[in-house]
Amino acid sequence: MPLSSNGKVDRQALPAPTHAVLSTSETETVQTETERSLMTFFCEALSIKTLNLSDDFFALGGSSLLAVHLIVRINQQFKTNYPVSTLFSNPTVETLSNFLKIHGKVAVYNPVLTFHANGKRAPIFFVHSGRGGAEAYATLARFFNENQPIHVIESYNLCNEPPFLDSIEAMAAQYLEFVQAIQPKGPYYFGGWSLGGVIAYEMAQILKKTCEQVPVIYFLDTFLFSNFECKLFRLGINGVMQGDPFYQNLPSPYREHVKAVDRVQTLAMLSYKPVPYDGVVLLLKANEKWSFLDTPEFHWSRVTRKFMHHVFSKKHNGWSKLITSLILYPVAGHHQSIMEGANAQAMAEIIQTDIAARQNKKTRSDSYAENSQALFYKKSTIDCRVVRSDIAVSYTHLRAHETSLHL
């Protein structure tokens, strides 16, 4: 797919779409008009001429952006209002047709998108980002071992009409109900990209009060704004959203709803007053500057650009004074691209190695979690450097690095 300077699909450079034509053999397998329509929509979205009823949309090259356009086309045809995550749970014409047959025009809010459901390890719960879609984690989840269950909490607001959940506390309380319906008792492993990390932080705070175990929270480049930064962001939020090219790639029926959700959830983040957290947080921080923020694609004022660069350059993303045990691990990519390709694979390896060590406490030397208890008895930040995106965490390296700090 041709990409623009900000790493998004360059729709201007895409070839003209070809009209899908179904072969005779494949037409014979179509049993209903619903299957025929879905077959056509899948082919058009993927720019191919034919496919089987059991072919996986994403295995054939479908991306999150193409999935957005496909689900909008399906919603228009069948007068439904399904979220994009529906395609991740039903990625073939056959399964999606059965889903539509069962649920009809009723938009079913499925609060959790699950990957590797048959895995035997304790699950990880990731929380949606500011724009809400659980599909943002699809690439990251693909790089986890099949033995590691991953549950991604979909945005309640994205899948429902107003009134929206308009505070971090309300979202956290609601999402914990979904979590505990799947896993009634801890230990709980939480994570989140961007805003998702903030919601996961509040979820962990609630559970700590009930004496549930939360061994670690994984922040995927999650930021905490100072009071002054929050005031500036509120003043400029309209300009930030209007100038963001992310929305240019979204089809119009979906674009305005996503913008409304993004606005509500961003304001919730800016109003959130977190309290100190006595626990472990692994912050995977993007180590590349957002140079494309200065490109013409971002229709932002000079002040807005300067502010955004300031936010993304904060060493510990604003969390160092609140978290007792904050582990900083820079990862290749910028705020968006860490969730893509080799960068997402590197993060998956880091998280997998970490969670495996915490779940397999065989000896003191094998357990990073146990070693960390002695290392983090005071408010401290471990800064672990990574040079290449394809290098997984080495706990020998981490322990040696921590020892060098003489904590």
MOSUL-V9717 format. One record per pair of residues at least 6 apart in sequence whose C-alpha atoms are under 8 Angstrom apart, sorted by the first residue. I is the first residue (numbers start at 1). J is the second residue. D is the distance in Angstrom with one decimal. If there is no record, write none. Layout:
I/J/D
I/J/D
This chain:
1/9/6.5
1/10/7.8
1/14/7.5
2/9/5.9
2/10/5.5
2/11/7.7
2/13/6.3
2/14/6.7
3/9/4.5
3/10/4.8
4/10/4.9
5/292/6.3
5/295/7.9
6/292/5.5
6/293/7.9
7/337/7.1
8/246/7.9
11/249/7.5
17/44/7.1
17/47/6.1
18/44/7.0
18/47/6.0
18/48/7.5
19/44/6.2
19/47/7.7
19/49/7.6
20/40/6.0
20/43/5.5
20/44/5.5
20/47/7.3
20/48/6.4
20/49/4.8
20/50/7.0
21/40/7.7
21/49/5.0
21/50/6.5
22/40/7.8
22/49/6.1
22/50/5.2
22/51/7.9
23/49/7.9
23/50/6.5
26/50/7.4
26/51/7.3
26/52/6.6
27/36/7.9
29/53/7.7
30/36/6.1
30/53/7.7
34/97/6.4
35/93/6.4
35/94/7.1
35/97/5.9
38/74/7.5
38/93/6.0
38/97/7.5
39/51/7.5
39/53/7.5
39/93/6.2
41/70/6.7
41/73/7.3
41/74/7.5
42/57/7.2
42/70/7.1
42/93/7.7
43/49/6.0
43/50/6.3
43/51/7.2
45/62/7.9
45/66/6.3
45/69/7.4
45/70/6.2
46/60/7.6
46/61/7.1
46/62/6.4
46/66/7.7
52/93/8.0
53/92/6.3
53/93/5.0
53/94/5.1
54/92/5.4
54/93/6.5
54/94/5.9
54/95/7.9
55/91/8.0
55/92/5.6
55/93/7.4
56/91/5.2
56/92/4.9
57/91/5.3
57/92/6.0
58/91/7.0
64/135/6.5
64/136/7.1
65/249/7.7
65/250/7.6
67/84/6.4
67/87/7.1
68/84/5.8
68/250/7.3
68/251/7.9
69/250/7.3
69/251/6.4
71/82/7.2
71/83/7.3
71/84/6.0
71/87/7.4
72/251/7.4
72/253/7.4
72/254/7.0
74/80/7.7
75/81/5.6
75/82/6.7
78/105/7.2
79/105/6.5
80/104/7.8
80/105/4.8
80/106/6.7
80/107/6.4
81/105/7.5
81/106/7.6
81/107/5.3
82/107/5.2
82/108/6.9
82/109/8.0
82/159/7.5
83/109/7.9
83/158/7.6
83/159/6.0
84/133/7.2
84/135/7.0
85/113/7.0
85/133/7.1
85/134/6.3
85/135/5.7
85/154/8.0
87/96/7.4
88/113/7.8
88/135/7.2
89/113/7.1
89/114/8.0
90/96/5.0
90/99/7.5
109/156/7.7
109/159/6.1
109/160/7.7
110/154/7.5
111/153/5.7
111/154/5.1
111/155/7.3
111/156/7.0
111/178/6.9
112/151/6.0
112/152/5.4
112/153/4.6
112/154/5.7
112/178/7.4
113/134/6.8
113/151/5.7
113/152/5.0
113/153/6.4
113/154/7.0
114/149/7.4
114/150/5.8
114/151/4.5
114/152/6.3
115/141/6.7
115/149/6.0
115/150/5.1
115/151/6.4
116/146/5.2
116/147/6.7
116/148/6.3
116/149/4.8
116/150/6.4
117/149/5.3
117/150/7.3
118/146/7.6
118/147/7.0
118/149/6.9
119/146/5.8
119/147/3.7
119/148/5.0
119/149/5.0
120/147/5.5
120/148/6.6
120/149/7.3
121/147/6.2
121/148/5.4
121/149/6.7
122/148/7.3
122/149/7.1
122/187/8.0
122/188/7.9
122/189/7.9
122/359/7.9
123/148/6.4
123/149/4.7
123/150/5.6
123/151/7.1
123/188/7.7
123/189/6.9
124/148/7.8
124/149/6.5
124/150/5.0
124/151/6.2
124/188/7.3
124/189/4.9
124/190/5.8
124/191/7.3
125/150/6.1
125/151/4.8
125/152/5.8
125/153/7.1
125/179/7.6
125/188/7.9
125/189/6.2
125/190/4.9
125/191/6.2
126/150/7.5
126/151/6.2
126/152/4.7
126/153/6.2
126/190/5.8
126/191/4.6
126/192/5.1
126/193/7.9
126/196/7.3
126/200/7.7
127/134/7.7
127/152/5.8
127/153/4.9
127/154/7.0
127/190/7.8
127/191/6.4
127/192/4.9
127/193/7.3
127/196/4.6
127/197/7.0
127/199/7.0
127/200/6.5
128/134/5.4
128/136/7.8
128/152/6.9
128/153/5.9
128/154/5.7
128/155/6.0
128/192/6.7
128/193/7.1
128/195/7.4
128/196/5.0
129/136/7.9
129/192/7.0
129/193/5.6
129/194/5.7
129/195/4.9
129/196/4.6
129/197/8.0
130/194/7.0
130/195/5.2
130/196/7.0
130/261/8.0
130/262/5.6
130/265/6.0
130/266/6.4
131/158/8.0
131/258/6.4
131/259/7.8
131/261/6.8
131/262/5.0
132/154/6.6
132/155/4.8
132/157/7.6
132/158/5.9
132/258/7.8
132/261/7.5
132/262/7.3
133/154/6.1
133/155/6.5
133/158/7.3
134/152/5.8
134/153/6.4
134/154/4.9
134/155/7.3
136/339/7.5
137/152/7.4
137/339/7.3
139/339/7.0
139/340/6.5
139/341/7.2
139/344/6.9
140/339/6.3
140/340/7.3
140/344/5.1
140/345/6.4
140/347/7.7
140/348/6.3
141/150/7.0
141/348/7.5
143/344/7.6
143/345/5.5
143/348/6.0
143/349/7.7
144/348/5.9
144/349/7.3
144/352/7.0
145/352/8.0
153/175/7.2
156/164/7.8
156/165/7.5
156/171/8.0
157/164/5.4
157/165/6.5
157/261/6.2
158/257/7.5
158/258/6.8
158/261/6.1
164/261/7.9
164/264/7.6
165/171/6.1
166/264/6.0
166/265/6.4
166/267/7.8
166/268/5.6
167/265/7.4
167/268/4.6
167/269/7.3
167/271/7.6
167/272/7.3
168/198/7.7
168/199/5.9
168/202/7.3
168/265/8.0
168/268/5.8
168/269/6.4
168/272/6.4
169/199/7.7
169/202/6.7
171/199/7.0
172/199/5.7
172/200/7.1
172/202/6.1
172/203/5.0
173/203/6.9
173/206/8.0
175/203/7.9
176/203/6.6
185/212/7.4
186/212/5.8
186/213/5.6
186/214/7.2
187/212/6.7
187/213/4.6
187/214/5.5
187/215/6.8
188/212/7.9
188/213/6.3
188/214/4.9
188/215/6.9
189/214/6.0
189/215/6.6
189/216/6.1
189/217/6.4
190/200/6.0
190/204/7.7
190/214/7.7
190/216/6.9
190/217/5.0
190/218/6.3
191/197/5.8
191/200/6.0
191/217/5.3
191/218/4.2
191/219/5.8
191/220/7.3
192/198/7.4
192/199/7.7
192/200/6.3
192/218/6.4
192/219/5.6
192/220/5.8
192/222/7.5
193/219/6.3
193/220/4.4
193/221/6.2
193/222/6.0
194/219/7.5
194/220/6.2
194/221/5.7
194/222/4.1
194/223/6.5
195/222/6.3
195/223/7.6
195/266/7.8
195/269/7.1
196/222/7.5
197/217/7.9
197/218/7.2
197/219/5.1
197/220/6.9
197/222/5.5
198/222/6.9
198/223/7.8
198/224/7.8
198/269/7.5
200/217/7.3
201/217/7.1
202/274/7.6
204/214/6.4
204/217/7.9
205/277/7.1
207/213/7.4
207/214/7.6
208/214/7.3
214/279/7.8
215/279/7.4
215/280/6.7
215/358/7.7
216/279/7.0
216/280/5.0
216/281/5.4
216/282/7.0
217/280/6.6
217/281/4.7
217/282/6.2
218/281/6.0
218/282/5.0
218/283/6.1
218/284/7.4
218/351/7.7
219/281/7.0
219/282/6.1
219/283/4.6
219/284/6.0
220/283/6.3
220/284/5.1
220/285/6.6
221/283/6.6
221/284/5.7
221/285/4.6
221/286/6.0
221/317/7.5
221/335/6.4
222/283/7.5
222/285/7.8
222/317/6.8
223/311/8.0
223/317/4.8
223/318/6.2
223/319/7.5
224/317/6.1
224/318/5.0
224/319/6.2
225/270/7.2
225/311/7.8
225/318/6.5
226/318/7.4
230/270/5.3
230/271/7.7
233/270/7.9
234/267/7.3
234/270/7.6
236/304/7.3
237/263/7.9
239/300/6.6
240/300/6.6
240/304/7.2
241/259/7.6
242/299/7.5
243/297/7.8
243/298/5.2
243/299/4.2
243/300/5.4
244/297/7.7
244/298/5.6
244/299/7.0
245/297/6.1
245/298/6.1
247/255/6.2
247/259/7.8
275/322/7.0
276/321/7.9
276/322/4.4
276/323/5.9
276/324/7.7
277/322/6.1
277/323/4.9
277/324/6.3
278/323/6.3
278/324/5.1
278/325/7.3
279/323/6.9
279/324/5.9
279/325/5.9
280/323/7.4
280/324/7.0
280/325/4.7
280/326/6.0
280/327/7.6
281/323/7.3
281/325/6.3
281/326/5.0
281/327/6.2
282/326/6.1
282/327/4.7
282/328/6.2
282/329/7.2
283/316/8.0
283/326/7.0
283/327/5.9
283/328/4.9
283/329/6.0
283/330/7.9
284/328/6.3
284/329/4.9
284/330/5.6
284/331/6.1
284/347/7.6
285/316/7.9
285/317/7.8
285/328/7.0
285/329/6.1
285/330/4.6
285/331/5.8
286/330/5.8
286/331/5.2
286/332/6.0
286/333/5.4
286/334/4.9
286/335/5.7
286/338/6.6
287/330/5.5
287/331/5.8
287/332/5.7
287/333/6.1
287/334/6.4
288/332/6.7
288/333/5.3
288/334/4.8
289/309/7.9
289/312/7.6
289/313/7.6
289/334/6.2
290/309/7.3
290/312/7.8
290/334/6.0
290/335/7.6
293/305/6.7
294/305/7.0
311/317/7.6
316/328/7.0
319/326/8.0
320/326/6.8
320/380/7.8
320/381/7.0
321/379/7.9
323/379/7.3
324/376/7.3
324/377/7.9
324/378/6.9
324/379/4.8
324/380/6.8
325/376/5.5
325/377/7.9
325/378/7.8
325/379/6.3
325/380/6.1
325/381/6.7
326/380/6.7
326/381/5.1
326/382/6.7
327/381/5.6
327/382/4.8
327/383/6.5
327/384/7.7
328/381/6.6
328/382/5.7
328/383/4.8
328/384/6.1
329/383/6.2
329/384/5.0
329/385/6.2
329/386/7.2
330/384/6.9
330/385/5.9
330/386/6.1
331/338/7.4
331/343/7.3
331/346/7.7
331/347/7.2
331/386/6.3
331/389/6.6
332/338/6.6
332/343/5.9
332/386/7.8
332/387/7.8
332/388/6.9
332/389/5.3
333/343/6.4
337/343/7.0
337/344/8.0
338/344/5.5
338/347/7.8
342/389/6.5
342/390/6.8
343/389/5.7
343/390/7.6
345/390/7.4
346/389/5.5
346/390/5.4
346/391/6.6
346/392/6.2
349/392/5.4
349/393/7.1
350/392/5.5
350/393/5.2
353/392/7.8
353/393/6.7
354/368/7.6
354/393/7.9
357/366/7.0
357/367/5.4
357/368/6.0
357/369/7.0
358/367/6.3
358/368/6.7
358/369/5.4
360/367/7.2
361/367/5.1
361/370/7.9
364/370/6.3
364/371/6.8
365/371/7.4
368/395/6.9
368/399/7.9
375/402/7.6
375/407/6.0
376/407/7.8
382/402/6.8
384/398/6.9
384/401/7.3
